[in-house]
Amino acid sequence: MSNRLRLKKLIDRDSFFGITPARMNSQSQATPVSSHYRWVICGLLFFATTFNYLDRQVISYLKEFFCRSQDAGGFGWSNSDFANLTSFFTAFYAGMSIIAGWIIDKIGTKIGLALSIIIWSVCGIANAFVGRLVAMHILVRCGFAVGEGGNFPASIKTIAEWFPKRERALATSIFNSGSNFGAMVAALFVPWCMVYFGDERGWKMAFILTGAAGFFWLIFWFWLYEIPAKQKRLSKAEFDYIHVDNEAGANPDANGDCGNISWFRLFTYPQTWALIWPSFMCTGIWWFYLFWLPDYLHKQFGMTGGQVTLPTFTVYGIAIVGSIYGGSIPLTLIKRGMSVYQARMTTTFILSLIPLIMLTTQYFGNVAHFGKMAVVLAVAVICIGAAAHQAYAANLYAFASDMFPKKALGSITGISIAFGGIGGVIIQKIAGRLTDDFKDAPQTAYLIMFIICALSYLVSWGVMKALVPRHNPVTDL
């Protein structure tokens, strides 16, 4: 067979699979070639979310010190004081998420996320200089929430800009696992600060050092990030793959997916409410794990200080595995022939069933019945619940990008996070009130909380399915 005939058959075969000579050449001519550069962007978002939750989680590991009596060297706060602090943070975080999402849709992800990190890093450091007054901590923590509110709207929008729909749940689960990694680092770092620097200086250094880390991340963000249309490190083949879901005739905007979006119009779509209700019902559950797990371990099992480090570290580590695996499930189902919508809804239904195991937490946490194994069994149950939450959340974020155009994702994500924040405030207040009312029987308080944790996901899935019973993306914005 002649070389010319072999070349003709090769071209015919490649054309059958959708690969043209022009596309093959475009990849070879890209300088420098980087066929997986989108995952570098995902890595940047992972570390941004890590610092986001590292800074946020500092407060939960200082609760024991803040709530210790002044005679014992603490701040003398009550459980309700701590609940008020976390509730004000949550409320401001919710309010700023909706505003931040709208701003990011207008100015783009690069500047939007950078501004968010600058604000929360400065306020995180400022927390070290406000003394012991609850009101002052609340004031600074509200400023901290203003910055933190931009992280997820910017990150979800970035994922939609950089990944095709089939990979968005996986990419989201990877960057979202930074919330677990940040909590793991906090579980090790904050107790170490308290031991190494002592109580008087330790709580201040915990705020200062974690806040300063965000400025280090900014160096890499400005060095490595640009939108796909402007990114010189991106190959033509990968650029085409990222935009494989674009409607026919649509061209990626060289200025990014920015635009003016009406909040009021977004609220008229059932797809918006299909995101709002699961966020409202489930986001607070994760924040309950973040803020109250050390307190639960202390009151249920008498663990203090560094003793809570290993259990909390384990919970967040398992949650990382659950998050990434849960994000990969839709991709597997899509490869087997399911539509994106079917894969997303099937995955979230399965994941909504898993948290029902939280109903058994206090049974397995009964020290009188299980002895020293009680803490192991209870933490194992919480690990499963936390992993299911993170996987469920990753698929909800991806569901947003399935249903809405990229130019609206900052706004729609901000709206859903805002309502999640409202739900979070309610959860924080319930937890604080229950632990105060059942001060002599904290096991009862946490039993009620774990029942809420168990049922929220299945109920939220039912609401989401009722609002969007079939694939119906918004196309008229």
TASULUR-V82491 format. One record per helix or strand of 2 or more residues. SS is the DSSP state (helix for helix, strand for strand). FROM is the first residue (numbers start at 1). TO is the last residue. If there is no record, write none. Layout:
# TASULUR-V82491
ss->{SS,SS}
from->{FROM,FROM}
to->{TO,TO}
This chain:
# TASULUR-V82491
ss->{helix,helix,helix,helix,helix,helix,helix,helix,helix,helix,helix,helix,helix,helix,helix,helix,helix,helix,helix,helix,helix}
from->{3,21,37,63,70,79,109,134,150,165,178,228,236,263,270,307,340,367,373,406,442}
to->{16,29,61,66,72,107,129,148,162,176,224,230,242,266,301,335,364,370,403,437,467}
